[in-house]
Amino acid sequence: MTLKHQLRKFDQFRRSKMPNLETAFYHLFSNTANLEKHKLTKDKVKHILLIRNNKRIGNIYFLLPFVRQLRDAYPDAKIDIMLNEPWQSNIFNNLEINHFYYSHFSFQGIFKFLKMMKTLRKITYDMILLPQTSAGDTIITALLDGRNKVSSYHPQRNLICMHAVRIENPREHAALGCLSVLEGLGHTLVEPFLHTLAFTKEELDSGLQVSRNLRNNQARLTIAYFRGARGDKLLSDKTWLTILSKFERATNQQVQWVEILSPDISSPIKTGVKTFQTADLRHLAAVLKHLDAFICCDTGPLHLADAAGASCIGLYSHTNPSSFGVIGENTINVADIENLDAQAIGKKLNLF
């Protein structure tokens, strides 16, 4: 039996036993000191803790519509957010968040986690809110003090989130499905659903200046692309060169290509292209916003660009675009990469 198969068997065993372990834990350690039976009215909710522990960059960008709607639903409340790592809080800059906490929720980060919990256990929140009901987030919620604990309904975790909301017809896209939790609390959602970053003028000006430099201060079609991806989503160099060639043939303009580099991709695939690299994700987003389009096959960078308001061309070889695709007005999801129609995409995005 291979190691991979052994690990898979162990994971299946762990998952089969997890419901019973969860229930036992909740019975033993649930903090119900100030838990109230009934849902608080809107005017009674003055302090909210939103919990979302996830390391995937795309999933954190998916939280933007929920945070914006939550801010509209409780305009006078203080909103705290618990995330996994400090870099994630930059996504929510300028959205009037009171305080960020970082769980470092892993075995390696156990001491940082315990330090954070020691601080949080001194606070009684009016509402502890889980947009997604993961086991980890529910365990943290169990240990904290809250008058209301809210999530979507889950049979094992309802013992903790007593004010859970049953969702009958959830929205399919992962960034919008959790909005039903707010509807279940009686809030009318504000449309259109905003999934975008809140940039400062300085950030936008800086991004614009970089974009002008990448264009050589000329009014020319400038398209950025990023080749990095995990696992099966990674496209071959041959596929990428074919995609770039299709766009070059589809327009009578000269295309200024900009390859986004990263620690994993240190040199461009084509000669004569511009390159750009930065560790500042908000700056990268502001730059992409001011270019004509962005092509990518990995959901994380795609959703960063989508949240920036960039024109995105998402290449989906293994991921379901109905649930994880780009959702901006000037974006397109491509599932049939082999038969990509650059001419049709260019017309839809007003590139040529």
C-alpha positions as CSV (number, residue, x, y, z in Angstrom):
1,M,0.0,0.0,0.0
2,T,1.5,3.4,-1.0
3,L,1.9,6.3,1.4
4,K,-0.6,8.3,-0.6
5,H,-3.2,5.5,-0.3
6,Q,-2.5,5.2,3.4
7,L,-3.0,8.9,4.0
8,R,-6.3,8.7,2.0
9,K,-7.5,5.9,4.1
10,F,-6.6,7.7,7.3
11,D,-8.4,10.8,6.1
12,Q,-11.5,8.8,5.3
13,F,-11.4,7.3,8.9
14,R,-10.9,10.8,10.4
15,R,-13.9,12.2,8.5
16,S,-16.1,9.3,9.5
17,K,-15.3,9.9,13.2
18,M,-15.3,13.7,13.1
19,P,-19.1,14.2,13.6
20,N,-19.0,12.3,16.9
21,L,-15.8,14.0,18.0
22,E,-17.3,17.4,17.2
23,T,-20.5,16.8,19.1
24,A,-18.5,15.6,22.2
25,F,-16.3,18.6,22.1
26,Y,-19.2,21.0,21.8
27,H,-20.9,19.4,24.8
28,L,-17.8,19.7,26.9
29,F,-16.4,23.1,26.0
30,S,-19.3,25.2,24.7
31,N,-19.3,28.7,26.2
32,T,-22.9,29.6,26.9
33,A,-22.3,32.2,29.6
34,N,-24.3,35.0,27.9
35,L,-25.9,33.0,25.1
36,E,-29.5,34.2,24.5
37,K,-32.3,32.0,23.3
38,H,-33.8,34.5,20.8
39,K,-32.2,36.4,18.0
40,L,-31.2,39.9,18.9
41,T,-33.0,42.8,17.1
42,K,-30.8,44.9,14.9
43,D,-30.6,47.8,17.4
44,K,-29.3,45.5,20.0
45,V,-26.3,44.3,17.9
46,K,-23.5,46.7,18.7
47,H,-20.4,44.5,18.5
48,I,-19.9,41.7,15.9
49,L,-17.2,39.1,15.4
50,L,-17.0,37.6,11.9
51,I,-14.9,34.4,11.8
52,R,-13.3,33.1,8.6
53,N,-10.2,30.9,8.9
54,N,-8.9,30.0,5.5
55,K,-5.5,30.3,3.9
56,R,-6.6,30.3,0.2
57,I,-6.4,33.7,-1.3
58,G,-9.5,33.3,-3.5
59,N,-11.7,32.3,-0.6
60,I,-10.7,35.5,1.4
61,Y,-11.5,37.7,-1.6
62,F,-14.9,35.9,-1.8
63,L,-15.6,37.3,1.7
64,L,-15.7,40.9,0.3
65,P,-19.4,40.9,-0.7
66,F,-20.4,39.5,2.7
67,V,-18.4,42.1,4.6
68,R,-19.8,44.9,2.5
69,Q,-23.4,43.7,3.0
70,L,-22.8,43.2,6.8
71,R,-21.5,46.8,7.0
72,D,-24.7,48.0,5.3
73,A,-26.9,45.8,7.5
74,Y,-25.3,47.1,10.8
75,P,-24.0,50.6,10.0
76,D,-23.6,51.5,13.7
77,A,-22.0,48.3,14.9
78,K,-18.4,47.6,15.5
79,I,-17.2,44.8,13.3
80,D,-14.2,42.7,14.2
81,I,-12.9,40.0,11.8
82,M,-10.9,36.9,12.7
83,L,-8.7,35.7,9.8
84,N,-6.0,33.1,9.6
85,E,-2.9,35.3,8.7
86,P,-2.1,39.1,9.0
87,W,-1.6,39.6,5.2
88,Q,-5.3,38.8,4.7
89,S,-6.6,41.9,6.5
90,N,-5.2,44.2,3.7
91,I,-8.1,43.0,1.5
92,F,-10.5,44.7,3.8
93,N,-8.7,48.1,4.1
94,N,-11.0,51.1,4.0
95,L,-14.2,49.1,4.8
96,E,-14.5,50.4,8.4
97,I,-13.4,47.3,10.2
98,N,-12.9,47.9,13.9
99,H,-10.3,45.3,14.7
100,F,-8.6,42.3,13.1
101,Y,-7.6,39.1,14.9
102,Y,-5.3,36.4,13.4
103,S,-5.8,32.8,14.5
104,H,-2.7,31.2,12.9
105,F,-5.0,28.2,13.1
106,S,-2.5,25.3,12.7
107,F,-0.3,23.1,14.9
108,Q,2.7,25.3,14.2
109,G,0.8,28.4,15.2
110,I,-0.7,27.0,18.4
111,F,0.9,29.5,20.8
112,K,-0.2,32.5,18.7
113,F,-3.7,31.0,18.6
114,L,-3.8,30.5,22.4
115,K,-2.7,34.1,22.9
116,M,-5.4,35.4,20.6
117,M,-8.0,33.3,22.3
118,K,-7.0,34.5,25.7
119,T,-7.7,38.1,24.5
120,L,-11.0,37.2,22.8
121,R,-12.4,35.2,25.7
122,K,-12.6,38.4,27.7
123,I,-15.0,39.9,25.2
124,T,-18.8,39.3,25.1
125,Y,-19.9,39.8,21.5
126,D,-23.5,40.6,20.6
127,M,-23.1,38.4,17.6
128,I,-20.5,35.9,16.4
129,L,-21.0,35.3,12.7
130,L,-19.8,32.4,10.5
131,P,-20.3,33.0,6.8
132,Q,-19.1,29.4,6.2
133,T,-19.6,26.6,8.8
134,S,-16.3,24.9,8.9
135,A,-15.4,22.6,11.8
136,G,-12.5,24.8,12.8
137,D,-14.5,28.0,12.9
138,T,-17.3,26.3,14.8
139,I,-14.8,25.1,17.5
140,I,-13.5,28.6,17.9
141,T,-17.0,29.9,18.2
142,A,-17.8,27.3,20.8
143,L,-15.0,28.7,23.0
144,L,-16.0,32.3,22.7
145,D,-18.7,34.3,24.5
146,G,-21.5,35.7,22.4
147,R,-25.2,36.6,22.9
148,N,-26.0,35.3,19.5
149,K,-24.0,32.8,17.4
150,V,-25.1,32.7,13.8
151,S,-24.2,30.5,10.8
152,S,-26.0,28.5,8.1
153,Y,-27.7,25.4,9.5
154,H,-25.5,22.3,10.0
155,P,-26.8,19.3,11.9
156,Q,-23.7,18.7,14.0
157,R,-22.8,22.4,14.6
158,N,-26.3,23.7,15.4
159,L,-25.5,22.9,19.1
160,I,-23.1,25.9,19.0
161,C,-24.7,28.2,16.4
162,M,-28.1,28.1,18.1
163,H,-29.3,31.0,15.8
164,A,-28.4,29.1,12.6
165,V,-30.2,30.0,9.4
166,R,-31.7,27.4,7.1
167,I,-30.8,28.2,3.5
168,E,-33.2,26.7,1.0
169,N,-32.0,28.0,-2.4
170,P,-28.4,29.2,-2.0
171,R,-26.7,31.3,-4.7
172,E,-24.4,29.0,-6.7
173,H,-21.3,31.2,-6.7
174,A,-19.0,30.8,-3.7
175,A,-18.7,34.5,-3.2
176,L,-22.5,35.0,-3.0
177,G,-23.9,31.9,-1.4
178,C,-23.2,33.0,2.2
179,L,-25.2,36.2,1.7
180,S,-28.3,34.1,2.4
181,V,-27.2,34.0,6.1
182,L,-27.8,37.8,6.3
183,E,-31.1,37.4,4.5
184,G,-32.0,34.7,7.1
185,L,-31.4,37.3,9.7
186,G,-34.1,39.5,8.1
187,H,-31.8,41.9,6.1
188,T,-32.6,43.0,2.6
189,L,-29.5,42.9,0.6
190,V,-28.2,45.9,-1.2
191,E,-27.9,45.4,-5.0
192,P,-25.8,45.2,-7.0
193,F,-23.6,43.0,-4.9
194,L,-20.2,44.7,-4.6
195,H,-17.3,42.3,-4.6
196,T,-14.6,44.9,-5.0
197,L,-11.7,46.3,-3.0
198,A,-11.9,49.8,-1.6
199,F,-8.9,51.6,-3.0
200,T,-7.6,54.9,-1.7
201,K,-6.8,57.7,-4.3
202,E,-3.1,57.2,-3.6
203,E,-3.4,53.5,-4.5
204,L,-5.2,54.2,-7.7
205,D,-2.8,56.9,-8.7
206,S,0.2,54.6,-8.1
207,G,-1.4,51.8,-10.1
208,L,-2.2,54.2,-12.9
209,Q,1.4,55.4,-13.1
210,V,2.8,51.9,-13.3
211,S,0.3,51.0,-16.0
212,R,1.4,54.0,-18.0
213,N,5.0,52.9,-17.7
214,L,4.1,49.4,-18.9
215,R,2.4,51.0,-21.9
216,N,5.4,53.2,-22.6
217,N,3.0,56.1,-22.2
218,Q,1.3,55.1,-25.5
219,A,-2.3,54.3,-26.1
220,R,-1.8,50.7,-27.1
221,L,-3.5,47.4,-26.2
222,T,-1.8,46.2,-23.0
223,I,-2.8,42.8,-21.6
224,A,-1.3,41.2,-18.5
225,Y,-1.1,37.4,-17.9
226,F,0.0,35.2,-15.0
227,R,1.0,31.6,-15.7
228,G,1.3,30.3,-12.2
229,A,-1.2,27.7,-10.8
230,R,-1.4,24.8,-8.5
231,G,-1.6,21.1,-9.6
232,D,-3.8,20.2,-12.5
233,K,-4.7,23.9,-13.1
234,L,-1.2,24.6,-14.4
235,L,-1.1,25.0,-18.2
236,S,1.8,24.1,-20.3
237,D,4.1,26.6,-21.9
238,K,2.9,25.5,-25.3
239,T,-0.7,26.2,-24.3
240,W,0.2,29.6,-23.1
241,L,2.1,30.5,-26.3
242,T,-0.9,29.3,-28.3
243,I,-3.3,31.5,-26.2
244,L,-1.1,34.6,-26.7
245,S,-0.8,33.9,-30.4
246,K,-4.6,33.7,-30.8
247,F,-5.0,37.2,-29.3
248,E,-2.3,38.6,-31.5
249,R,-4.0,37.2,-34.6
250,A,-7.4,38.3,-33.5
251,T,-6.5,42.0,-33.5
252,N,-4.9,44.3,-36.0
253,Q,-3.2,46.1,-33.1
254,Q,0.2,45.4,-31.7
255,V,-0.3,43.8,-28.3
256,Q,1.9,44.9,-25.4
257,W,2.1,41.8,-23.2
258,V,2.9,42.1,-19.5
259,E,3.9,38.9,-17.7
260,I,3.3,39.0,-14.0
261,L,6.2,37.3,-12.3
262,S,6.3,35.6,-8.9
263,P,8.9,33.6,-6.8
264,D,7.9,30.5,-8.8
265,I,8.0,32.2,-12.2
266,S,11.2,34.4,-12.5
267,S,11.4,35.0,-16.2
268,P,8.8,35.5,-19.0
269,I,7.8,32.9,-21.5
270,K,8.1,35.3,-24.5
271,T,10.9,37.6,-25.5
272,G,10.1,41.3,-25.9
273,V,7.4,41.4,-23.3
274,K,7.2,43.7,-20.3
275,T,7.3,42.1,-16.8
276,F,5.9,43.3,-13.4
277,Q,6.3,41.8,-10.0
278,T,5.4,43.0,-6.5
279,A,4.7,41.4,-3.1
280,D,2.1,44.1,-2.4
281,L,-1.2,42.5,-3.5
282,R,-3.2,45.7,-3.3
283,H,-0.6,47.5,-5.5
284,L,-0.8,44.6,-8.0
285,A,-4.6,44.8,-8.0
286,A,-4.4,48.6,-8.7
287,V,-2.0,48.0,-11.6
288,L,-4.2,45.3,-13.2
289,K,-7.2,47.6,-12.8
290,H,-5.6,50.1,-15.2
291,L,-4.5,47.6,-17.9
292,D,-6.8,46.5,-20.7
293,A,-7.2,42.9,-19.6
294,F,-5.7,40.1,-17.4
295,I,-5.5,36.4,-18.4
296,C,-5.0,33.8,-15.7
297,C,-5.6,30.1,-15.0
298,D,-5.4,30.2,-11.2
299,T,-8.4,31.3,-9.1
300,G,-6.5,33.2,-6.5
301,P,-4.9,35.9,-8.8
302,L,-8.0,35.9,-10.9
303,H,-10.2,36.9,-7.9
304,L,-7.6,39.5,-6.9
305,A,-7.9,41.1,-10.3
306,D,-11.7,40.7,-10.3
307,A,-11.9,42.4,-7.0
308,A,-9.9,45.2,-8.4
309,G,-12.4,45.8,-11.2
310,A,-10.0,44.6,-13.9
311,S,-11.2,43.0,-17.2
312,C,-10.5,39.4,-16.5
313,I,-10.2,36.3,-18.8
314,G,-10.4,33.3,-16.5
315,L,-9.1,30.0,-17.9
316,Y,-10.8,27.1,-16.1
317,S,-9.5,23.6,-16.9
318,H,-10.5,21.8,-13.6
319,T,-12.5,24.3,-11.5
320,N,-16.2,25.0,-12.0
321,P,-16.6,28.6,-13.1
322,S,-20.3,28.6,-12.0
323,S,-19.1,28.4,-8.4
324,F,-15.6,29.9,-8.6
325,G,-15.5,32.0,-11.8
326,V,-14.9,35.7,-12.1
327,I,-18.1,37.7,-11.6
328,G,-17.3,41.3,-12.6
329,E,-19.3,43.0,-15.4
330,N,-16.3,43.1,-17.8
331,T,-15.1,39.5,-17.3
332,I,-15.4,36.2,-19.0
333,N,-14.9,32.6,-17.9
334,V,-13.4,30.2,-20.5
335,A,-13.9,26.4,-19.8
336,D,-13.0,25.2,-23.3
337,I,-9.4,26.4,-23.3
338,E,-8.4,24.4,-26.4
339,N,-11.0,26.1,-28.5
340,L,-10.6,29.6,-26.9
341,D,-12.1,32.2,-29.3
342,A,-9.9,35.3,-28.9
343,Q,-11.9,37.3,-31.4
344,A,-15.2,36.8,-29.5
345,I,-13.5,37.5,-26.1
346,G,-11.9,40.6,-27.5
347,K,-15.3,41.9,-28.7
348,K,-17.1,41.1,-25.5
349,L,-14.5,42.9,-23.4
350,N,-14.2,45.8,-25.9
351,L,-10.5,45.1,-26.4
352,F,-10.8,45.3,-30.2
